[in-house]
Amino acid sequence: MPRTPTNSKVGLLLSLGGSALAVIRTLRQMRRSRGTHDRMTTANTVAGLLPLITSALLVLRRLRRHSHRQAR
């Protein structure tokens, strides 16, 4: 089983980049659904956006902790 770099800085940056791309993709989908005035699709994209934002914030927190440990 390959080892995943969960606490390495590179792994955290890759995770943050993936989260950022997912947020951008979801925002584009939300704009399209708002343009068609489809409330269900808009609600679905907003509900899908919340976990992506949370995940990105968690990765940022881990990156900060990682950099503080390196500074000590």
Buried (B, 14 or more C-beta within 10 A) or exposed (E): EEEEEEEEEEBBEEBBEBBEEBBEBBEEBBEEBEEEEEEEBBEBBEEBBEEBEEBBEEBBEBBEEBEEEEEE
